Structure formats: C-alpha cells, structure tokens
C-alpha cells in the first residue's frame, strides 16, 4: 500500500510542476507575442501576421491551467456565507454544509470535464482550423479539457480531505477563514 501512495504523490507532484511550467511559459508567451506585435506595428510599421491566434492559444492554456492551479490551492471564489456564519457556534453543521458544497463541486467539475471532452472529440472529428496559420482549434480548446480534469481531481482531493477531517471530528478544532 505504501508504494501505491508514493507513486500517487509523485504523479500529483509532477502534475503541479507541469502546471507551474505551463503557467510560466504561457504568461511569457502572451507578453512576448504582444510586445513583438507592438514593436512590428509601431517601430517597423508592418504587421505580425496572425499573432492573435498565437495569443489565443497561450491565453487558453494560461486561463484554464491557472484555474486548475487555483483549484489546487483552494483559493478560488466561494459563496460560503452560510458556512462562515455557522462555524463559530455550530461547527458540525458548518462542516456538513462544507462537505455538501465540496460534493457539488466534484459533480459540476466532472460534468464540465465531460462536456469539454465532448467538445474536443467533436473538434477532432471535424478538424476546425484557425484562419491565418491553420492551427487546429483543438490545440487551444484542449486546455479546457485538461484544466477541468485537473479541477475535478483537486475537487475530489479536497472532498476526501474534508471528509476525513469530518470523520475524525477535526471540524471542532478549526473554523473557516475570516472568522
């Protein structure tokens, strides 16, 4: 059992490193492409052909992998006003509401992951391409599938972690941030 756990942690760590690399590369790419387009337009008085297509690809990857990384860090926007208001006086009720919210997060993320997969399958069937460079539309849109798959994975991890804490009675010792 220990070997499986080590392998899972290794894969999890590799995913996080890959996400960080994609975020850095895509951020730098967006900035570099836009700077090149501005330089070409205002200094050389020419146009950088189809730069918007390249920015679109980098931006898709930046947005969706960034959203997945935010999901990993668990610092995305939440609507947990009921949980926050219950936590000081009713920690068990607050923990139950938190578990329900985590469960819904898993369901919604998995559903959107499935829809994203359907979109990519459709794109590969018809092989739509960009107008200028002829890049397959599936290249930027694959970020949707990968991003939501990762968001689903992190939602499951957070749900299991909270469920374990609930079963151990750890909700009695912790309160929601902002209290």
Helices and strands as residue ranges (DSSP letters): H 2-42, H 51-73, H 81-87, H 91-126, H 137-167, G 170-172
